[in-house]
Amino acid sequence: MARTFRAAATVTVERDIEDVFAYLAAVTTMDDWVKGVSETRHTGGTPGEVGATYAYRYRSAGTTRSMEMTVEAVERPTRLVIGVPDGSLAFTSEITLEAVDGGTRVTNAIDATVTGRGLALLTAVAPPLVRWLATREMTGELEQLKSNLEDEEIAVADDRRRRESTAAA
């Protein structure tokens, strides 16, 4: 039986909204800030644009599996929506950005459908706990995003990687 939940987290990054959006729209940078994600590679469409697809590896609860995601919406530089359509936890991640004094407010909100037995059962009997756990994990990921973007050496390397990725496409 499928169960759904929504969770969100927000962080303020001391970087220009255009820089933050470019980092997020590169998508392959998820390896550097999303817990459990690795080996993200572009597999189709124009990188960072609607319809672009990516394959990646996801490690959770001691198991690593191959997954896919698709860019579903792009509104530069304020909104990026990525969908993960399959697996025991299918979800849509809507990342919104807002220019604020001193940087960019980034909010990641997910709408998830759980089909895996254990998590679906937990979602059915303790939805506040599932939302709390998801929000805690997302907050940690956004703090890592903030750290990456505010660390000048990492930011320069990421800028170079995004330019190389765009040139190869």
N, CA, C and O of each residue as an XYZ file, in Angstrom:
676
protein
N       0.840     -1.182      0.000
C       0.000      0.000      0.000
C       0.885      1.246      0.000
O       1.774      1.368      0.843
N       0.659      2.155     -0.915
C       1.444      3.380     -1.032
C       0.986      4.415     -0.005
O      -0.209      4.558      0.256
N       1.931      5.122      0.563
C       1.670      6.214      1.507
C       2.414      7.443      1.010
O       3.450      7.323      0.355
N       1.898      8.607      1.313
C       2.555      9.838      0.877
C       2.904     10.715      2.082
O       2.284     10.636      3.142
N       3.914     11.548      1.875
C       4.233     12.557      2.871
C       4.947     13.722      2.188
O       5.450     13.597      1.072
N       4.977     14.849      2.882
C       5.642     16.056      2.400
C       6.581     16.525      3.504
O       6.246     16.471      4.688
N       7.758     16.983      3.101
C       8.722     17.530      4.055
C       9.466     18.667      3.369
O       9.558     18.712      2.142
N       9.995     19.582      4.171
C      10.723     20.721      3.603
C      11.784     21.204      4.583
O      11.677     21.011      5.794
N      12.807     21.836      4.025
C      13.877     22.438      4.819
C      14.370     23.678      4.082
O      14.253     23.780      2.861
N      14.919     24.613      4.841
C      15.377     25.884      4.281
C      16.720     26.265      4.882
O      16.997     25.996      6.050
N      17.554     26.903      4.051
C      18.834     27.428      4.507
C      19.113     28.717      3.731
O      18.627     28.897      2.614
N      19.890     29.598      4.326
C      20.328     30.805      3.614
C      21.811     30.661      3.305
O      22.634     30.424      4.189
N      22.126     30.813      2.021
C      23.500     30.667      1.534
C      24.039     32.059      1.217
O      23.359     32.854      0.568
N      25.234     32.352      1.663
C      25.847     33.650      1.405
C      26.519     33.655      0.032
O      27.735     33.800     -0.091
N      25.693     33.495     -0.982
C      26.125     33.559     -2.382
C      24.989     34.147     -3.195
O      23.825     34.080     -2.798
N      25.334     34.721     -4.330
C      24.364     35.297     -5.254
C      23.403     34.227     -5.757
O      23.806     33.081     -5.956
N      22.150     34.580     -5.963
C      21.133     33.633     -6.401
C      21.515     32.944     -7.715
O      21.232     31.760     -7.897
N      22.155     33.676     -8.627
C      22.569     33.074     -9.912
C      23.603     31.968     -9.694
O      23.541     30.922    -10.340
N      24.556     32.201     -8.781
C      25.570     31.193     -8.480
C      24.951     29.949     -7.859
O      25.296     28.825     -8.221
N      24.030     30.162     -6.917
C      23.385     29.033     -6.238
C      22.557     28.231     -7.235
O      22.600     27.001     -7.240
N      21.805     28.934     -8.079
C      20.985     28.230     -9.064
C      21.862     27.434    -10.031
O      21.542     26.289    -10.352
N      22.956     28.022    -10.495
C      23.845     27.318    -11.430
C      24.396     26.045    -10.792
O      24.497     25.012    -11.455
N      24.748     26.112     -9.528
C      25.258     24.936     -8.816
C      24.196     23.841     -8.757
O      24.481     22.676     -9.035
N      22.983     24.218     -8.398
C      21.897     23.243     -8.292
C      21.493     22.693     -9.654
O      21.261     21.491     -9.789
N      21.406     23.552    -10.664
C      20.972     23.123    -12.001
C      21.996     22.219    -12.673
O      21.661     21.517    -13.628
N      23.237     22.222    -12.194
C      24.236     21.313    -12.743
C      23.863     19.862    -12.431
O      24.337     18.945    -13.101
N      23.028     19.651    -11.432
C      22.482     18.360    -10.995
C      23.568     17.380    -10.551
O      23.430     16.779     -9.486
N      24.634     17.196    -11.317
C      25.683     16.256    -10.910
C      26.357     16.684     -9.604
O      27.033     15.875     -8.968
N      26.184     17.936     -9.199
C      26.737     18.394     -7.917
C      26.010     17.762     -6.736
O      26.464     17.886     -5.599
N      24.887     17.084     -6.985
C      24.170     16.418     -5.894
C      25.073     15.422     -5.165
O      24.893     15.176     -3.972
N      26.039     14.853     -5.881
C      26.993     13.925     -5.254
C      27.673     14.583     -4.049
O      28.049     13.905     -3.093
N      27.826     15.908     -4.105
C      28.583     16.633     -3.097
C      27.740     17.137     -1.926
O      28.292     17.578     -0.918
N      26.409     17.077     -2.046
C      25.615     17.614     -0.943
C      24.400     16.779     -0.541
O      23.821     17.033      0.516
N      23.996     15.802     -1.335
C      22.845     14.967     -0.978
C      23.356     13.642     -0.414
O      24.063     12.896     -1.092
N      22.996     13.368      0.809
C      23.451     12.164      1.513
C      23.040     10.906      0.742
O      21.878     10.734      0.372
N      24.024     10.036      0.511
C      23.759      8.756     -0.135
C      23.834      8.766     -1.649
O      23.818      7.700     -2.265
N      23.916      9.948     -2.274
C      23.946     10.052     -3.739
C      25.393     10.048     -4.221
O      26.247     10.742     -3.669
N      25.658      9.242     -5.272
C      26.991      9.201     -5.863
C      26.881      8.844     -7.342
O      25.846      8.373     -7.812
N      27.957      9.078     -8.046
C      28.085      8.700     -9.451
C      26.969      9.261    -10.343
O      26.535      8.603    -11.288
N      26.516     10.465    -10.040
C      25.471     11.081    -10.861
C      26.046     11.444    -12.216
O      27.093     12.085    -12.312
N      25.344     11.022    -13.269
C      25.796     11.351    -14.626
C      24.593     11.693    -15.496
O      23.504     11.141    -15.340
N      24.825     12.608    -16.400
C      23.809     13.056    -17.344
C      23.581     11.952    -18.369
O      24.541     11.412    -18.920
N      22.305     11.608    -18.634
C      22.019     10.523    -19.578
C      21.168     10.951    -20.769
O      21.049     10.187    -21.726
N      20.575     12.137    -20.748
C      19.770     12.561    -21.885
C      19.256     13.975    -21.736
O      19.203     14.511    -20.629
N      18.875     14.584    -22.854
C      18.370     15.959    -22.844
C      19.489     16.958    -22.622
O      20.657     16.583    -22.513
N      19.130     18.218    -22.556
C      20.102     19.283    -22.302
C      20.329     19.389    -20.801
O      19.371     19.550    -20.045
N      21.596     19.300    -20.347
C      21.871     19.338    -18.907
C      21.214     20.532    -18.218
O      21.315     21.667    -18.685
N      20.540     20.258    -17.099
C      19.937     21.315    -16.301
C      18.666     21.905    -16.867
O      18.133     22.864    -16.308
N      18.163     21.355    -17.967
C      16.937     21.875    -18.583
C      15.812     20.856    -18.443
O      16.055     19.686    -18.150
N      14.579     21.313    -18.654
C      13.418     20.424    -18.563
C      13.621     19.234    -19.494
O      13.982     19.392    -20.660
N      13.383     18.051    -18.962
C      13.531     16.818    -19.727
C      14.887     16.159    -19.601
O      15.049     15.008    -20.007
N      15.873     16.861    -19.045
C      17.196     16.248    -18.855
C      17.063     15.079    -17.886
O      16.336     15.158    -16.896
N      17.769     14.003    -18.182
C      17.731     12.827    -17.313
C      19.117     12.530    -16.772
O      20.134     12.847    -17.389
N      19.125     11.918    -15.609
C      20.368     11.593    -14.919
C      20.228     10.218    -14.277
O      19.154      9.852    -13.798
N      21.310      9.469    -14.270
C      21.386      8.209    -13.547
C      22.312      8.442    -12.358
O      23.258      9.226    -12.436
N      22.027      7.751    -11.261
C      22.876      7.899    -10.088
C      22.765      6.663     -9.218
O      21.896      5.814     -9.417
N      23.662      6.581     -8.250
C      23.641      5.504     -7.264
C      23.166      6.112     -5.955
O      23.551      7.224     -5.596
N      22.319      5.364     -5.243
C      21.804      5.845     -3.963
C      22.016      4.772     -2.903
O      21.612      3.622     -3.072
N      22.656      5.170     -1.807
C      22.934      4.241     -0.709
C      22.090      4.638      0.497
O      22.128      5.775      0.966
N      21.323      3.655      0.984
C      20.479      3.869      2.157
C      20.301      2.540      2.865
O      20.116      1.507      2.223
N      20.357      2.566      4.172
C      20.155      1.370      4.995
C      21.044      0.210      4.551
O      20.618     -0.945      4.540
N      22.295      0.535      4.182
C      23.252     -0.500      3.825
C      23.129     -1.062      2.427
O      23.881     -1.963      2.059
N      22.202     -0.554      1.643
C      21.987     -1.047      0.282
C      22.225      0.081     -0.715
O      21.779      1.209     -0.503
N      22.928     -0.226     -1.802
C      23.149      0.752     -2.873
C      22.392      0.283     -4.099
O      22.481     -0.881     -4.489
N      21.640      1.206     -4.712
C      20.886      0.842     -5.915
C      21.012      1.941     -6.963
O      21.270      3.103     -6.648
N      20.823      1.541     -8.214
C      20.840      2.487     -9.324
C      19.466      3.128     -9.436
O      18.441      2.457     -9.312
N      19.457      4.441     -9.672
C      18.197      5.163     -9.789
C      18.304      6.178    -10.917
O      19.389      6.432    -11.440
N      17.177      6.749    -11.281
C      17.122      7.774    -12.318
C      16.308      8.959    -11.834
O      15.419      8.822    -10.993
N      16.627     10.122    -12.379
C      15.855     11.336    -12.075
C      15.724     12.161    -13.337
O      16.522     12.045    -14.268
N      14.695     13.001    -13.347
C      14.396     13.846    -14.493
C      14.147     15.278    -14.023
O      13.478     15.496    -13.013
N      14.682     16.244    -14.753
C      14.385     17.643    -14.470
C      12.984     17.917    -15.023
O      12.753     17.799    -16.227
N      12.061     18.281    -14.144
C      10.668     18.477    -14.534
C      10.282     19.930    -14.765
O       9.359     20.210    -15.531
N      10.974     20.857    -14.113
C      10.669     22.279    -14.293
C      11.912     23.106    -13.975
O      12.690     22.771    -13.081
N      12.080     24.186    -14.724
C      13.186     25.113    -14.509
C      12.652     26.525    -14.695
O      12.087     26.850    -15.739
N      12.832     27.359    -13.680
C      12.516     28.790    -13.767
C      13.729     29.522    -13.214
O      13.848     29.746    -12.010
N      14.639     29.894    -14.135
C      15.891     30.533    -13.730
C      15.628     31.895    -13.131
O      14.821     32.634    -13.695
N      16.231     32.274    -12.059
C      17.051     31.504    -11.137
C      16.298     31.168     -9.844
O      16.903     31.133     -8.773
N      14.994     30.923     -9.933
C      14.213     30.792     -8.703
C      13.605     29.423     -8.418
O      13.119     29.194     -7.311
N      13.619     28.502     -9.389
C      12.922     27.234     -9.143
C      13.491     26.113    -10.005
O      13.755     26.293    -11.194
N      13.675     24.947     -9.377
C      14.140     23.745    -10.058
C      13.359     22.572     -9.468
O      13.324     22.389     -8.251
N      12.733     21.781    -10.342
C      11.968     20.618     -9.875
C      12.570     19.367    -10.489
O      12.750     19.276    -11.704
N      12.878     18.402     -9.627
C      13.467     17.140    -10.055
C      12.571     16.005     -9.574
O      12.149     15.982     -8.418
N      12.285     15.069    -10.468
C      11.444     13.941    -10.108
C      12.207     12.638    -10.132
O      13.013     12.389    -11.029
N      11.947     11.810     -9.141
C      12.481     10.450     -9.077
C      11.254      9.545     -9.108
O      10.592      9.349     -8.089
N      10.955      8.993    -10.290
C       9.666      8.339    -10.483
C       9.522      6.912     -9.975
O       8.408      6.394     -9.900
N      10.629      6.270     -9.627
C      10.485      4.864     -9.263
C      11.245      4.519     -8.000
O      11.942      5.354     -7.423
N      11.100      3.293     -7.589
C      11.747      2.841     -6.375
C      10.749      2.808     -5.234
O       9.581      3.160     -5.399
N      11.221      2.383     -4.083
C      10.337      2.289     -2.926
C      10.007      3.657     -2.346
O       9.110      3.788     -1.513
N      10.746      4.686     -2.796
C      10.474      6.059     -2.372
C      10.544      6.946     -3.616
O      11.599      7.497     -3.932
N       9.419      7.081     -4.317
C       9.347      7.974     -5.477
C       9.023      9.371     -4.946
O       8.207      9.518     -4.037
N       9.659     10.387     -5.510
C       9.385     11.726     -4.992
C       9.643     12.803     -6.040
O      10.291     12.580     -7.063
N       9.109     13.967     -5.737
C       9.393     15.179     -6.495
C      10.017     16.159     -5.520
O       9.484     16.404     -4.438
N      11.150     16.715     -5.915
C      11.852     17.700     -5.108
C      11.719     19.051     -5.790
O      12.177     19.235     -6.918
N      11.091     19.995     -5.101
C      10.964     21.355     -5.637
C      11.893     22.256     -4.837
O      11.692     22.486     -3.645
N      12.913     22.757     -5.521
C      13.891     23.628     -4.888
C      13.590     25.055     -5.327
O      13.627     25.371     -6.517
N      13.293     25.912     -4.353
C      13.009     27.313     -4.669
C      14.105     28.179     -4.072
O      14.643     27.892     -3.003
N      14.417     29.243     -4.792
C      15.463     30.166     -4.374
C      14.883     31.570     -4.324
O      14.070     31.957     -5.163
N      15.319     32.324     -3.319
C      14.870     33.703     -3.168
C      16.066     34.554     -2.767
O      16.774     34.242     -1.810
N      16.281     35.639     -3.517
C      17.359     36.554     -3.161
C      16.971     37.267     -1.867
O      15.882     37.831     -1.760
N      17.869     37.235     -0.893
C      17.655     37.922      0.377
C      18.907     38.721      0.693
O      19.959     38.507      0.092
N      18.788     39.629      1.627
C      19.929     40.443      2.020
C      21.079     39.530      2.434
O      20.955     38.756      3.383
N      22.185     39.623      1.727
C      23.359     38.839      2.061
C      23.434     37.470      1.407
O      24.347     36.699      1.704
N      22.487     37.147      0.517
C      22.606     35.849     -0.125
C      21.329     35.329     -0.755
O      20.563     36.074     -1.366
N      21.118     34.026     -0.589
C      20.004     33.337     -1.233
C      19.353     32.381     -0.251
O      20.026     31.556      0.366
N      18.037     32.496     -0.109
C      17.294     31.530      0.702
C      16.923     30.366     -0.208
O      16.304     30.557     -1.255
N      17.309     29.153      0.199
C      17.048     27.942     -0.567
C      16.098     27.065      0.242
O      16.361     26.754      1.403
N      14.991     26.672     -0.385
C      14.048     25.750      0.249
C      13.911     24.522     -0.628
O      13.689     24.629     -1.834
N      14.043     23.368     -0.023
C      13.834     22.103     -0.724
C      12.595     21.465     -0.112
O      12.577     21.156      1.079
N      11.564     21.268     -0.921
C      10.329     20.628     -0.462
C      10.120     19.362     -1.276
O      10.179     19.393     -2.505
N       9.877     18.253     -0.594
C       9.625     17.011     -1.310
C       8.202     16.531     -1.058
O       7.653     16.668      0.035
N       7.637     15.970     -2.103
C       6.386     15.232     -2.025
C       6.757     13.812     -2.393
O       7.196     13.544     -3.512
N       6.579     12.899     -1.446
C       7.047     11.531     -1.646
C       5.908     10.519     -1.569
O       4.933     10.693     -0.838
N       6.069      9.469     -2.346
C       5.176      8.314     -2.288
C       6.022      7.114     -1.908
O       6.984      6.770     -2.595
N       5.653      6.490     -0.817
C       6.410      5.376     -0.264
C       5.687      4.074     -0.584
O       4.500      3.928     -0.292
N       6.408      3.127     -1.187
C       5.809      1.822     -1.475
C       6.544      0.682     -0.785
O       6.006     -0.419     -0.668
N       7.765      0.932     -0.328
C       8.509     -0.097      0.394
C       7.800     -0.439      1.700
O       7.338      0.462      2.400
N       7.708     -1.694      2.033
C       6.914     -2.139      3.184
C       7.252     -1.441      4.487
O       6.365     -0.907      5.153
N       8.526     -1.437      4.858
C       8.906     -0.872      6.148
C       8.582      0.598      6.267
O       7.939      1.021      7.228
N       9.023      1.383      5.295
C       8.786      2.816      5.344
C       7.311      3.145      5.152
O       6.811      4.087      5.766
N       6.605      2.390      4.314
C       5.166      2.621      4.127
C       4.421      2.369      5.433
O       3.510      3.119      5.785
N       4.802      1.323      6.146
C       4.162      1.032      7.433
C       4.460      2.144      8.431
O       3.566      2.612      9.136
N       5.718      2.563      8.486
C       6.087      3.651      9.392
C       5.332      4.927      9.035
O       4.870      5.641      9.925
N       5.201      5.221      7.739
C       4.473      6.405      7.290
C       3.001      6.318      7.683
O       2.378      7.331      8.000
N       2.444      5.100      7.663
C       1.033      4.918      8.023
C       0.786      5.109      9.519
O      -0.213      5.708      9.916
N       1.704      4.594     10.348
C       1.453      4.632     11.788
C       2.057      5.847     12.487
O       1.609      6.220     13.571
N       3.057      6.461     11.885
C       3.722      7.595     12.546
C       4.132      8.668     11.544
O       5.318      8.969     11.415
N       3.156      9.254     10.824
C       3.514     10.258      9.813
C       4.339     11.432     10.347
O       5.238     11.893      9.643
N       4.075     11.940     11.567
C       4.917     13.042     12.051
C       6.380     12.637     12.202
O       7.275     13.446     11.958
N       6.627     11.396     12.603
C       8.005     10.918     12.744
C       8.699     10.860     11.390
O       9.856     11.266     11.276
N       8.017     10.366     10.368
C       8.594     10.283      9.019
C       8.917     11.680      8.506
O       9.996     11.902      7.957
N       7.991     12.627      8.680
C       8.250     14.011      8.245
C       9.436     14.597      8.995
O      10.278     15.269      8.401
N       9.506     14.344     10.307
C      10.600     14.865     11.113
C      11.934     14.291     10.651
O      12.911     15.024     10.501
N      11.974     12.971     10.425
C      13.209     12.336      9.959
C      13.639     12.886      8.594
O      14.814     13.185      8.384
N      12.685     13.017      7.671
C      12.995     13.548      6.340
C      13.473     14.993      6.431
O      14.439     15.377      5.772
N      12.799     15.783      7.242
C      13.184     17.194      7.399
C      14.575     17.305      8.006
O      15.366     18.153      7.592
N      14.877     16.463      8.975
C      16.210     16.483      9.600
C      17.285     16.148      8.570
O      18.321     16.811      8.512
N      17.039     15.121      7.758
C      18.023     14.747      6.737
C      18.172     15.853      5.693
O      19.288     16.186      5.295
N      17.058     16.418      5.252
C      17.108     17.492      4.252
C      17.822     18.726      4.799
O      18.551     19.396      4.067
N      17.619     19.029      6.073
C      18.301     20.169      6.694
C      19.813     19.945      6.673
O      20.573     20.863      6.365
N      20.245     18.744      6.995
C      21.673     18.426      6.938
C      22.234     18.559      5.533
O      23.344     19.055      5.341
N      21.457     18.111      4.551
C      21.899     18.230      3.161
C      22.016     19.690      2.739
O      22.978     20.071      2.072
N      21.038     20.510      3.125
C      21.104     21.933      2.762
C      22.247     22.638      3.489
O      22.841     23.569      2.945
N      22.559     22.209      4.704
C      23.722     22.765      5.401
C      25.010     22.405      4.663
O      25.938     23.211      4.599
N      25.066     21.188      4.103
C      26.228     20.789      3.294
C      26.297     21.622      2.022
O      27.377     22.052      1.617
N      25.147     21.852      1.390
C      25.077     22.722      0.207
C      25.627     24.104      0.542
O      26.446     24.650     -0.196
N      25.176     24.656      1.645
C      25.635     25.972      2.100
C      27.146     25.977      2.289
O      27.839     26.879      1.820
N      27.643     24.967      2.976
C      29.081     24.871      3.223
C      29.862     24.807      1.916
O      30.872     25.492      1.751
N      29.384     23.975      0.985
C      30.062     23.848     -0.308
C      30.093     25.169     -1.057
O      31.127     25.554     -1.601
N      28.971     25.860     -1.086
C      28.885     27.097     -1.858
C      29.629     28.254     -1.198
O      30.087     29.168     -1.884
N      29.749     28.222      0.103
C      30.443     29.305      0.795
C      31.934     29.049      0.935
O      32.682     29.962      1.285
N      32.388     27.820      0.667
C      33.808     27.483      0.683
C      34.388     27.865     -0.672
O      34.046     27.253     -1.684
N      35.242     28.846     -0.703
C      35.743     29.409     -1.960
C      36.455     28.385     -2.845
O      36.249     28.387     -4.059
N      37.291     27.507     -2.269
C      37.994     26.511     -3.087
C      37.024     25.558     -3.761
O      37.174     25.243     -4.941
N      36.025     25.095     -3.010
C      35.028     24.196     -3.585
C      34.232     24.917     -4.655
O      33.968     24.352     -5.717
N      33.847     26.159     -4.389
C      33.049     26.921     -5.339
C      33.783     27.106     -6.664
O      33.175     26.988     -7.728
N      35.074     27.394     -6.613
C      35.859     27.572     -7.838
C      35.926     26.256     -8.611
O      35.755     26.252     -9.830
N      36.173     25.135     -7.919
C      36.223     23.826     -8.579
C      34.870     23.470     -9.186
O      34.805     22.929    -10.290
N      33.783     23.775     -8.463
C      32.438     23.488     -8.985
C      32.125     24.338    -10.204
O      31.525     23.851    -11.162
N      32.526     25.604    -10.179
C      32.314     26.471    -11.344
C      33.022     25.897    -12.561
O      32.460     25.875    -13.656
N      34.253     25.431    -12.374
C      35.017     24.834    -13.465
C      34.311     23.571    -13.972
O      34.189     23.377    -15.181
N      33.848     22.717    -13.062
C      33.170     21.482    -13.447
C      31.877     21.787    -14.216
O      31.579     21.113    -15.202
N      31.112     22.784    -13.783
C      29.867     23.144    -14.497
C      30.177     23.641    -15.904
O      29.482     23.281    -16.854
N      31.213     24.464    -16.045
C      31.575     24.971    -17.370
C      31.994     23.827    -18.286
O      31.598     23.785    -19.451
N      32.795     22.900    -17.764
C      33.228     21.747    -18.561
C      32.051     20.874    -18.944
O      32.002     20.371    -20.067
N      31.101     20.682    -18.040
C      29.913     19.869    -18.303
C      29.057     20.511    -19.401
O      28.556     19.823    -20.291
N      28.897     21.825    -19.328
C      28.106     22.549    -20.321
C      28.785     22.514    -21.693
O      28.121     22.373    -22.720
N      30.115     22.644    -21.697
C      30.860     22.630    -22.975
C      30.784     21.265    -23.635
O      30.773     21.175    -24.862
N      30.731     20.185    -22.830
C      30.683     18.833    -23.377
C      29.318     18.490    -23.937
O      29.202     17.592    -24.772
N      28.280     19.190    -23.492
C      26.900     18.854    -23.905
C      26.570     19.287    -25.287
O      25.451     19.067    -25.752
